[in-house]
């Protein structure tokens, strides 16, 4: 029998099922074999014995904003949180404070800066400026963009601009030639801005004004627009965050028609609800689209249980607390942390609802790798893939962002939650990057991940 360099023993959880007495064999940072044992197990130079604990593929966080606030978190801290949370790869968004990543020069600069800081592997979205349209798409793809992010809502004309339908159509048509995808922020601009103005005119500015000003129908109007643009151009159309059950039904309808339509849930939609948590947390729980009712939250878990959610991400952003505590909800920034808790909160939520843990692997690892065209390297404990894995222990604790020092911010919307699972070790490319409650990977350890492009531009 072949002797391996490393062998990791434990309860292996795969996208296809579970191996109670399992092992992952590793050579040269790659998975060589995954199997089961009853009495003995294969020989190896080093055996990591985690029997009694779970072995998951390391998560891929599909939506991270490391640079939304200037001089705040950056990659040195976002990837620190990722390592502690069992996340082996982050996909970072292109809306950096003071620098929209809309051409190859800016993309390459961000890539080089992230390479110097990252503790886990990373990939980067590109985007476009509405004044330039599709002019820069070819060069951004050549630089290694994982995909493109657009928005149907204009948060800021320079940092987070709205891309009009005609411009988005042109962009998606060009992206389709490469087989990559377009991920879109899904809120109807005209509806939301009118509703915000209406709430402000009425003096309605407590926590409930946020969801009132960004209603579910505004979200679903935008979802339909995005999928229709994808259908017409042949582009893979992806919704980057859906807070309501009908959005997933819309996605299903396009999939049944044969379109490559995908959809993403965020951690906060599956863990928090407006009735209980936003009422208590106020601006700390402000995200776009808003966190919805408890009934909507449970409907999303039902969609996850039957496989209707493609991926789950955090939409992580580490705002300073002064940006999240205004009594007027409209004066708060949108977004929250989550990288350190993505895997454990999803496992915890699934276990409490009787959902197989293989579903968690699908939405956090297996499906994201395929969405981002990196399945040749990431997303599964399969032969030839990077040995990226997370060891999870079943042990209850109360979460407190101030403890552990894993996050840049010392607050979290999940503070005070009782969680039954925790990550005790994380491996990336065969190296332990988190163990014994310490992040071990230095800045610069993380590698840039580019998609495998199977199509070529027609001439």
C-alpha positions as CSV (number, residue, x, y, z in Angstrom):
1,X,0.0,0.0,0.0
2,X,1.2,3.5,-0.9
3,X,2.6,5.6,2.0
4,X,1.3,9.1,2.0
5,X,2.9,12.3,3.2
6,X,0.0,13.3,5.3
7,X,-3.2,11.5,6.5
8,X,-6.0,13.3,8.2
9,X,-8.4,11.1,10.2
10,X,-12.0,11.9,11.2
11,X,-15.6,12.1,10.1
12,X,-15.3,13.2,6.5
13,X,-18.2,15.2,5.1
14,X,-18.4,15.4,1.3
15,X,-20.9,16.9,-1.1
16,X,-22.1,13.4,-1.9
17,X,-22.4,12.1,1.7
18,X,-20.4,11.3,4.9
19,X,-17.7,8.8,5.9
20,X,-17.9,8.3,9.6
21,X,-14.5,6.6,9.9
22,X,-12.7,8.4,7.1
23,X,-9.4,9.8,6.0
24,X,-8.0,12.3,3.6
25,X,-4.6,11.4,2.1
26,X,-2.4,14.2,1.0
27,X,0.8,14.5,-1.1
28,X,2.4,17.7,-2.3
29,X,-0.4,19.8,-1.0
30,X,-3.0,17.9,-3.0
31,X,-5.7,15.4,-2.1
32,X,-4.5,11.9,-3.3
33,X,-7.2,9.7,-1.8
34,X,-10.3,9.8,0.4
35,X,-11.4,6.6,2.0
36,X,-12.8,4.8,5.0
37,X,-11.3,2.5,7.6
38,X,-12.6,0.1,10.3
39,X,-9.6,-1.1,12.1
40,X,-6.4,0.1,10.4
41,X,-5.7,3.0,8.1
42,X,-3.0,3.7,5.4
43,X,0.5,4.6,6.5
44,X,1.7,8.1,6.3
45,X,4.7,10.2,7.2
46,X,2.5,12.3,9.4
47,X,-1.0,11.3,10.8
48,X,-3.3,14.0,12.0
49,X,-5.8,12.2,14.2
50,X,-9.1,14.1,14.5
51,X,-11.3,11.1,15.1
52,X,-14.5,12.3,16.8
53,X,-14.4,15.5,14.8
54,X,-15.7,16.5,11.4
55,X,-13.5,17.0,8.3
56,X,-15.1,19.4,5.9
57,X,-13.7,20.9,2.6
58,X,-12.6,24.4,3.5
59,X,-15.3,26.9,2.6
60,X,-15.1,29.3,-0.3
61,X,-16.7,32.6,0.7
62,X,-18.3,33.9,-2.5
63,X,-18.7,37.5,-1.4
64,X,-16.2,39.4,0.7
65,X,-15.7,43.2,0.9
66,X,-12.2,43.6,2.3
67,X,-11.8,47.3,1.4
68,X,-15.2,48.9,1.7
69,X,-14.0,51.3,4.4
70,X,-10.6,53.0,3.8
71,X,-7.9,52.3,6.3
72,X,-10.1,49.7,8.1
73,X,-9.8,45.9,7.6
74,X,-8.0,45.1,4.3
75,X,-6.9,41.6,3.3
76,X,-4.5,41.2,6.2
77,X,-7.5,41.0,8.5
78,X,-10.3,39.6,6.3
79,X,-8.1,36.6,5.5
80,X,-7.2,36.3,9.2
81,X,-10.9,35.9,10.0
82,X,-11.2,33.5,7.1
83,X,-8.4,31.2,8.4
84,X,-10.0,31.1,11.9
85,X,-13.4,30.2,10.4
86,X,-12.4,27.3,8.1
87,X,-12.6,29.4,4.9
88,X,-9.7,28.5,2.6
89,X,-10.6,30.9,-0.3
90,X,-12.3,34.3,-0.4
91,X,-13.8,35.9,-3.4
92,X,-13.4,39.7,-3.0
93,X,-15.7,42.3,-4.5
94,X,-14.6,45.2,-6.7
95,X,-16.1,48.1,-4.8
96,X,-13.1,49.3,-2.8
97,X,-13.2,52.7,-1.1
98,X,-11.7,55.2,-3.5
99,X,-11.0,52.7,-6.2
100,X,-13.6,51.0,-8.4
101,X,-11.9,47.9,-9.9
102,X,-13.0,48.6,-13.5
103,X,-9.8,48.3,-15.6
104,X,-6.8,46.0,-15.7
105,X,-4.4,48.5,-14.1
106,X,-6.6,48.8,-11.0
107,X,-7.2,45.0,-11.0
108,X,-3.4,44.3,-11.2
109,X,-2.7,46.8,-8.4
110,X,-5.3,45.2,-6.1
111,X,-4.0,41.7,-7.0
112,X,-0.4,42.6,-6.0
113,X,-1.5,44.3,-2.8
114,X,-3.7,41.4,-1.8
115,X,-0.8,38.9,-2.6
116,X,1.3,40.7,0.0
117,X,-1.4,40.6,2.7
118,X,-3.5,37.5,2.2
119,X,-3.3,34.6,4.6
120,X,-5.7,32.3,2.6
121,X,-6.2,32.0,-1.1
122,X,-8.2,34.6,-2.9
123,X,-9.9,35.5,-6.2
124,X,-11.1,38.9,-7.4
125,X,-14.2,40.2,-9.1
126,X,-14.0,42.9,-11.7
127,X,-16.6,45.4,-12.6
128,X,-17.2,48.3,-15.1
129,X,-17.8,52.0,-14.8
130,X,-21.1,52.9,-16.4
131,X,-19.4,55.6,-18.6
132,X,-17.0,52.9,-20.1
133,X,-19.5,50.1,-20.5
134,X,-17.9,46.9,-21.8
135,X,-14.6,48.6,-23.0
136,X,-12.4,47.1,-20.3
137,X,-13.9,43.6,-19.9
138,X,-11.4,41.8,-22.1
139,X,-8.4,43.2,-20.3
140,X,-9.9,42.5,-16.9
141,X,-10.5,38.9,-17.8
142,X,-6.9,38.6,-19.1
143,X,-5.8,39.9,-15.7
144,X,-7.6,36.9,-14.0
145,X,-11.0,38.2,-12.9
146,X,-13.1,35.4,-11.4
147,X,-16.3,37.0,-12.8
148,X,-18.0,40.4,-12.9
149,X,-20.1,42.2,-10.4
150,X,-22.8,44.7,-11.4
151,X,-25.6,46.4,-9.6
152,X,-29.2,47.3,-10.6
153,X,-29.1,49.8,-7.7
154,X,-26.9,52.9,-7.5
155,X,-25.4,53.1,-4.0
156,X,-22.7,55.6,-5.1
157,X,-22.0,56.8,-8.7
158,X,-18.3,56.1,-8.4
159,X,-17.7,53.4,-5.7
160,X,-20.9,51.3,-6.3
161,X,-22.7,52.5,-9.4
162,X,-25.9,51.4,-11.1
163,X,-25.3,49.7,-14.4
164,X,-28.3,50.4,-16.7
165,X,-29.9,47.5,-18.5
166,X,-28.6,48.3,-22.0
167,X,-25.0,48.6,-20.6
168,X,-25.4,45.4,-18.6
169,X,-26.6,43.6,-21.7
170,X,-23.5,44.7,-23.7
171,X,-21.3,43.6,-20.8
172,X,-23.0,40.2,-20.4
173,X,-22.8,39.5,-24.1
174,X,-19.0,40.0,-24.0
175,X,-18.6,38.0,-20.7
176,X,-20.6,35.1,-22.2
177,X,-17.9,34.6,-24.9
178,X,-15.5,33.5,-22.1
179,X,-17.9,31.3,-20.3
180,X,-17.6,33.4,-17.1
181,X,-20.5,34.8,-15.2
182,X,-22.1,38.1,-14.1
183,X,-23.1,38.4,-10.5
184,X,-25.6,41.2,-9.9
185,X,-26.8,43.2,-6.8
186,X,-30.6,42.8,-7.2
187,X,-32.7,45.8,-6.1
188,X,-34.8,48.0,-8.5
189,X,-33.3,51.4,-8.4
190,X,-36.4,53.5,-9.1
191,X,-38.5,51.6,-6.6
192,X,-36.1,51.8,-3.7
193,X,-35.2,55.4,-4.1
194,X,-38.9,56.4,-4.2
195,X,-39.6,54.3,-1.1
196,X,-36.7,55.8,0.8
197,X,-37.9,59.3,0.0
198,X,-41.4,58.3,1.1
199,X,-40.2,56.9,4.5
200,X,-38.1,60.0,5.1
201,X,-41.0,62.3,4.3
202,X,-43.1,60.5,6.9
203,X,-40.3,60.6,9.5
204,X,-40.1,56.8,9.5
205,X,-36.4,56.1,10.3
206,X,-36.3,53.4,12.9
207,X,-35.0,49.8,12.1
208,X,-38.2,48.9,10.3
209,X,-37.8,51.7,7.8
210,X,-35.0,49.8,6.1
211,X,-37.1,46.8,5.0
212,X,-40.1,49.1,4.3
213,X,-38.0,51.2,1.9
214,X,-36.5,48.1,0.1
215,X,-39.5,45.8,-0.3
216,X,-39.4,42.2,-1.5
217,X,-41.0,43.1,-4.8
218,X,-38.2,45.6,-5.6
219,X,-35.7,42.8,-5.1
220,X,-37.6,40.4,-7.4
221,X,-38.2,42.9,-10.1
222,X,-34.4,43.2,-10.4
223,X,-33.9,39.4,-10.3
224,X,-36.2,39.0,-13.3
225,X,-34.3,41.7,-15.2
226,X,-31.0,40.0,-14.5
227,X,-32.1,36.6,-15.6
228,X,-33.7,38.0,-18.8
229,X,-30.5,39.7,-19.7
230,X,-28.7,36.4,-19.1
231,X,-31.2,34.6,-21.2
232,X,-30.9,37.0,-24.1
233,X,-27.0,37.1,-24.1
234,X,-26.2,33.5,-23.1
235,X,-24.3,34.8,-20.1
236,X,-24.4,32.9,-16.9
237,X,-26.5,35.2,-14.7
238,X,-26.0,35.0,-10.9
239,X,-27.9,36.8,-8.2
240,X,-25.5,37.6,-5.4
241,X,-27.9,37.8,-2.5
242,X,-31.6,36.9,-2.2
243,X,-33.5,37.5,1.0
244,X,-36.9,36.1,0.1
245,X,-38.4,32.7,-0.9
246,X,-39.9,33.9,-4.2
247,X,-36.5,34.9,-5.5
248,X,-35.4,31.3,-5.4
249,X,-38.6,30.2,-7.1
250,X,-37.9,32.7,-9.9
251,X,-34.4,31.2,-10.3
252,X,-35.9,27.7,-10.4
253,X,-38.2,28.8,-13.2
254,X,-35.3,30.0,-15.4
255,X,-33.4,26.8,-14.6
256,X,-36.3,24.7,-15.7
257,X,-36.3,26.7,-19.0
258,X,-32.7,25.6,-19.5
259,X,-30.8,28.7,-18.6
260,X,-27.7,28.6,-16.5
261,X,-29.2,30.8,-13.7
262,X,-27.8,30.7,-10.2
263,X,-28.6,32.3,-6.9
264,X,-26.9,33.1,-3.6
265,X,-28.1,33.4,0.0
266,X,-26.2,35.2,2.6
267,X,-25.4,34.0,6.1
268,X,-27.4,36.8,7.8
269,X,-30.6,35.8,5.9
270,X,-30.4,32.3,7.2
271,X,-29.4,33.1,10.8
272,X,-31.1,36.5,11.7
273,X,-34.6,37.8,11.2
274,X,-36.2,41.3,11.3
275,X,-38.7,40.4,14.0
276,X,-36.1,39.4,16.6
277,X,-32.7,40.5,15.6
278,X,-32.9,43.7,13.5
279,X,-35.3,45.1,16.1
280,X,-32.6,44.5,18.7
281,X,-29.5,45.3,16.7
282,X,-30.7,48.3,14.7
283,X,-27.9,49.5,12.4
284,X,-25.6,46.6,13.3
285,X,-28.0,44.4,11.3
286,X,-28.5,46.7,8.3
287,X,-27.7,44.9,5.1
288,X,-28.9,45.3,1.5
289,X,-31.3,43.7,0.6
290,X,-32.7,43.8,4.2
291,X,-33.0,40.9,6.6
292,X,-36.6,39.7,6.4
293,X,-39.1,38.0,8.7
294,X,-38.7,34.8,10.6
295,X,-41.0,33.1,8.2
296,X,-38.8,34.1,5.2
297,X,-35.8,32.9,7.1
298,X,-37.3,29.5,7.6
299,X,-38.4,29.4,3.9
300,X,-34.8,29.9,2.9
301,X,-33.7,26.9,4.9
302,X,-36.4,24.9,3.2
303,X,-35.0,26.0,-0.2
304,X,-31.5,25.0,1.0
305,X,-32.7,21.6,2.1
306,X,-34.0,20.7,-1.4
307,X,-31.1,22.2,-3.2
308,X,-32.5,25.4,-4.6
309,X,-29.8,27.6,-3.2
310,X,-26.6,27.6,-5.3
311,X,-24.2,29.1,-2.8
312,X,-24.2,30.8,0.6
313,X,-21.8,33.6,1.4
314,X,-21.2,36.2,4.1
315,X,-21.2,39.5,2.2
316,X,-18.6,40.2,4.8
317,X,-17.6,43.8,5.5
318,X,-15.9,45.1,8.7
319,X,-17.4,48.6,9.3
320,X,-16.2,50.6,12.2
321,X,-18.9,50.7,14.9
322,X,-19.5,54.4,14.5
323,X,-20.8,53.6,10.9
324,X,-23.4,51.2,12.3
325,X,-24.9,52.8,15.4
326,X,-26.9,55.9,14.2
327,X,-30.4,56.0,15.6
328,X,-31.6,57.0,12.1
329,X,-31.4,53.7,10.1
330,X,-30.7,55.6,6.9
331,X,-27.5,57.0,8.3
332,X,-25.9,53.6,8.8
333,X,-23.6,51.8,6.4
334,X,-24.9,48.5,5.0
335,X,-23.1,45.2,5.7
336,X,-21.7,43.1,8.5
337,X,-19.0,40.7,9.4
338,X,-19.3,36.9,9.1
339,X,-16.1,35.3,7.8
340,X,-15.1,33.7,11.1
341,X,-18.6,32.1,11.5
342,X,-19.7,31.1,8.0
343,X,-19.0,27.4,8.3
344,X,-20.0,26.8,11.9
345,X,-23.2,28.8,11.8
346,X,-24.3,27.0,8.6
347,X,-23.5,23.6,10.2
348,X,-25.3,24.6,13.4
349,X,-28.4,25.8,11.5
350,X,-28.5,22.7,9.3
351,X,-28.1,20.3,12.3
352,X,-30.9,22.0,14.2
353,X,-33.2,21.5,11.2
354,X,-32.2,18.0,10.3
355,X,-30.6,19.0,7.0
356,X,-27.8,16.7,5.9
357,X,-24.3,18.2,6.3
358,X,-23.6,17.3,2.7
359,X,-25.8,20.2,1.8
360,X,-23.5,22.6,3.6
361,X,-20.5,21.3,1.6
362,X,-22.5,21.8,-1.6
363,X,-23.4,25.5,-0.9
364,X,-20.1,26.5,0.8
365,X,-17.5,24.5,-1.3
366,X,-18.6,22.3,-4.1
367,X,-21.0,24.7,-5.9
368,X,-18.9,27.9,-5.4
369,X,-16.0,26.2,-7.1
370,X,-18.1,25.5,-10.1
371,X,-19.7,28.9,-10.1
372,X,-16.3,30.5,-10.2
373,X,-14.8,28.0,-12.7
374,X,-12.1,26.9,-10.1
375,X,-13.3,23.3,-9.7
376,X,-10.1,22.1,-11.2
377,X,-8.3,23.3,-8.1
378,X,-10.8,24.1,-5.3
379,X,-14.1,23.1,-3.6
380,X,-13.9,19.4,-3.0
381,X,-11.9,16.6,-1.2
382,X,-11.2,14.9,-4.6
383,X,-8.1,13.6,-6.2
384,X,-5.9,16.3,-7.6
385,X,-7.7,19.2,-5.8
386,X,-5.9,21.4,-3.3
387,X,-5.9,19.9,0.2
388,X,-8.1,22.7,1.7
389,X,-10.0,21.4,4.7
390,X,-11.5,22.5,8.0
391,X,-11.7,20.5,11.2
392,X,-14.9,21.1,13.1
393,X,-15.6,20.1,16.7
394,X,-19.0,19.8,18.3
395,X,-18.8,22.0,21.3
396,X,-21.3,24.6,22.5
397,X,-20.2,28.2,23.3
398,X,-21.5,31.7,23.2
399,X,-20.0,33.9,20.5
400,X,-18.3,37.1,21.4
401,X,-16.4,39.0,18.7
402,X,-14.1,40.6,21.3
403,X,-12.7,37.2,22.2
404,X,-10.1,35.4,20.2
405,X,-8.9,38.4,18.3
406,X,-9.7,36.9,14.9
407,X,-11.6,39.9,13.5
408,X,-10.6,43.5,12.9
409,X,-13.9,44.7,14.4
410,X,-14.7,43.9,17.9
411,X,-18.5,43.7,17.3
412,X,-20.7,41.3,15.3
413,X,-24.4,41.0,14.7
414,X,-23.9,37.4,15.9
415,X,-22.6,38.4,19.3
416,X,-24.5,36.4,22.0
417,X,-25.5,33.5,19.8
418,X,-25.1,30.1,21.2
419,X,-23.3,27.9,18.7
420,X,-22.8,24.1,18.9
421,X,-19.9,23.8,16.5
422,X,-16.5,25.5,16.2
423,X,-13.6,25.3,13.8
424,X,-10.5,23.9,15.5
425,X,-8.1,23.7,12.5
426,X,-7.9,24.9,8.9
427,X,-5.6,23.6,6.2
428,X,-4.9,25.2,2.8
429,X,-2.8,23.4,0.2
430,X,-1.7,20.9,2.7
431,X,-0.5,23.4,5.3
432,X,-2.2,24.1,8.6
433,X,-3.1,27.8,8.7
434,X,-5.1,27.7,11.9
435,X,-4.7,25.4,14.8
436,X,-4.7,25.6,18.6
437,X,-6.7,28.8,18.5
438,X,-3.9,30.6,16.5
439,X,-3.8,31.8,12.9
440,X,-0.5,30.4,11.6
441,X,-0.3,31.6,8.0
442,X,1.6,34.8,7.6
443,X,0.6,37.6,5.2
444,X,1.6,36.6,1.8
445,X,0.8,32.9,2.2
446,X,-2.4,33.2,0.2
447,X,-2.3,32.6,-3.5
448,X,-4.2,34.3,-6.3
449,X,-6.8,32.0,-7.9
450,X,-7.9,32.5,-11.5
451,X,-10.7,30.8,-13.3
452,X,-10.3,28.1,-15.9
453,X,-11.7,29.6,-19.1
454,X,-13.0,27.0,-21.4
455,X,-14.3,29.3,-24.1
456,X,-12.4,31.7,-26.4
457,X,-13.5,35.0,-27.8
458,X,-14.8,34.4,-31.4
459,X,-13.0,36.5,-34.0
